[in-house]
Amino acid sequence: MTEIKRKGSRSTKDIPKDILEQLNRGEIETANLIEWLAVDQRLLLENILMQFNRTKYLKPILSEIQNLKKQTVNTINEAIGTQILELSLKNKDPEIVSIITHHTSDLVRCWATYTIGKNQALDISQKLQQIQVFSADKHFGVREICWLAVRPSIAKDLAKSIEILSNWTTHKDLNIRRFASEATRPRGVWCEHIEELKQNPELGLSIVEPLKSDEARYVQDSVGNWLNDASKTQPDFVKTICDKWKTESPTKETAYIIKKALRTIEK
């Protein structure tokens, strides 16, 4: 059966009742950001746990959500994923992690990314190896959350992370190439900054250099934003790189990246 591509509603109030119910049961993926924000993750969690006979996990996870200082889609997402990891370890129940990893619902797969990012038994090589499948996920939400899930580990072991991710820049999958750049942005979005890269952006050259003329706009935007982040603390470095790229790579792709990279400097 061929999956029908939905456009999604333009506002929360316009989401059809049956679509919202299917989203909250985890039967379909969200079609856009409006739907992604509209899903009731508590209800979705309850439905998933009931479906797979894990209702005993509901109360402790809801308690963690209730204790959050700030309840957003992202913080709730992280809390659920972290608690599922802890409960799976406590109850020797790896199956629940496998269930959410391969689930139809994009938000449920987002939870799974935190079972990797928060797993202290994994080193950075193992975390990045396991997160790669999520970085190539067909859904935009999973691709965004997966780098957030491992970013603290990347920042903590930056040299090793850059060494690994620099090899991802030549991957045939544009989403995996984009992850290498997006996950290491010096300032990033919805996350803590990587101070080491803000002060020494040259450490990330082995990631951005191979992507300077990438054919995919999705990747170009990330590389441009990476350098724009760096320009806010090390403008001379970014200007030097952009001047170098203008000569070395006179392509329309590089020109687009340079324009995006210099937008703060040239304000």
N, C-alpha and C positions, 0 to 999 in steps of 0.2 A: 504494500500500500504506500503510495507516494505521499509524503508529508506536504500539506498545504501551507504555503508561506503566508502568514498573517502580517498585516501592516501595523496593527496595534492602535489603540485609541490615543487621541491627542490630549485627553485629560482624564483624571481618575474617575470622575463622575460619568464619563462616557463609556467606561469599560462595561460590556454586557455582563449581566449577572451570571450567566452560565459560564462565560470565559473566566471570570474571577473565581468562581467555585472550582473550576478545573485547575486553575493555577494554585489555589490553596490546597487542593488534593494532590498536587504534584503530578498531574496527568499530562500537562503540556508545559512548554517553555514560555517565558515571557517574550513578547515580540519587540518591545522597546523599553526605554528607561521609565516611562510612565507606569507601565505594568510592573516592571521590576520593583519600583518603589511602593506599589499598591499591594503587593503580596503580604499577607499576614503570616509572618514566619513562625509565630507561636502556633497558629492553627495548622500551618503546613507541617510543622514538627510533630504535632499531635497525630495528624493523619498518617504520616510516614511511620511513626512508632507503633501506631495501632495496626497498620497494614503488615508490619514485619514482627509483630508480637514482642515489642520492646517497650511497652507502656511504663514499665518500672523506671525507665530513664527519664520520663517526662518531668516529674516533679523536681529532681535536682537541677535539670537544665533550665527550667522556668525560673527557679530560684536564683540562678546565676544571672539570668536576664534581668530579673527584678532588681538585683543589686548593682546593676550598671549605673554609673554616675550619669552617663549620657547614652540614651537609647536611640541609635540610628540604624539604618539598614546594615551598615558595615560593622558596627559594634555588636549588634545582635548576631550577625553572621559569624563573627569571630567567636563570640561566647558559645554559640551552639556547636561549632566545629571543635573548639577546645574541649568542651565538656563531653562530646561524643568520643573524642580520643581518650580522655581520662577514664570514662566509663567502660570503653572497650578494653582498655588495659586492666582495669580493676576486675572486670568480669570475665577476662580471657575470652573476649568476643570480637575477634578480628573481622568476622563476617559483616558486622554493622558498618565498618569502614568501607568494605568492598561494596556493600549495597549503595551507600551514598556516593561513592566514587563513580559508579556506573548508572546513576539514576537519570531518569528522563528530565526531571526538573533541573533547570540551570541553577536555581538557588540552593538546591540540595547538593549539587556538585561543588558549589562555592563553599559549603560547609566542609566538604572533603579536603579542600586545599589547606585548611587550618590543621587537619590531622597530620599533615606533613610539616607545615611551618612550625607548629608547636611541639613536635615530637623531639624531645631532648635526647633520645637514643640515636638520632640520625645526625651525621656530620653534614657539612655544607655540600659536599659532593653528592651524598645520598639524597639530600633534600632537593637539589636542583635536578638530579636524575629523575626523581619521582614527580616533580612538578612539571616537567617538560610536556607531558601529555595534556595537562590543563592549559599550558601556554598556547597550545595548538587547538584548543576547544573551539567549536563552531560558534559558540555563544559569546558575545561581547562581555557580558557580566562575569563569566567564569575567567575570561582572559585578564580582566582588570583585577579581580580579587586574588587571583593566584600569585601575582607578583607582590601584592600587598602582604600576603600570607608569609612569604619567605624573605621579604626585604630586611627585617631586623637581623636575620641570620646572615644575609649578604653583607650588611653594614658591619657586622661583628667580625666577619672573616673576609674582608674586602679583597685582599690580594688573591686569595684562592678563588673567590667568586668571579673576579674579572678574568682570571686565567681560564676558567671553565666557560664562562659566557662569551668570551672572545671567539671560541670555536663555534658558537651558535650563530654567529653573524653570517656564516656562509651556508646555513641550512636552507634547503629548498622550500621550506614552509615559511612564508613571510611573517606569520604570527610568532613563530619561534625567534626569528631574527629581531622582530620588534620587541619581544620580551627582554632580550639582552640589553637593549637600550633603555627601555622604560623602567625596568627594575633597578637600574643603577643611576637614574637621574639624580644629580646632586641635591636638588630641592624636592622634587617629586610632588605628587598631588595626594591629598588626604593621608599624609604620612610624615614621619619625622625625616628631617634632612640628613644627608650623609655628610657630616662636617669635613671629613677627610677629602672628599671629592669637591666640596665647595672651595676649599683652600688650595687643593692640588689636583685640578681637573685633568692634568696630563696623565694621571694614573688610569684614566678611562679611555685613552687614545686607541688602545687595542680593540675597543668595542666600536667607537664611533668612526674611526678611519675606514674600516672595511665597508661601512654603510653609507659613505659620503655620496654615492651615486646610486643608491638602491632604487630599483624600478617601482617599488610599491609606495604609494602615497602614505599609507598607514605607518610605514617604517620611516619615511622622510619626516613626517610630522614629529615622531618621537625623537629622532636625532636632532632636528631643529630645536625642539624644546629642551633637550639635554644641554645643548650648547647655550641656549638662552638662560637656562638655570645657572650655568657656570659664569655667564657674563655678568651676573649680579654681584659676584665677589671677585672674579678675575677677568675683567673686560679685555685687558691687553692680550691675554692668552687666546681668547675667542677671536679677537680681531686678527691676530697672527695666523691662526688656523684657517680662518675664512679666506684671508689673502692667499695663503698657500694653496687651498683647494681651488680657488678661482683659476689659478695657473695650471695646476695638476689635473683638474677634472672639469673642463669647460662644458658641462652637460646641463640640460634644463633641470635635471633632478638635483644636481648639486646647487645650482642657482636658487632653487626653491628652498633647500635646506639652509643655505647661507642667509637668505632674506629672513627666514623665521628665526635663525640664530641671533641675528643682529637687531631684532626689533626693539629690545629694551635699550641697547646702546644708542640706537639712532632716533630714539624718541625726541 
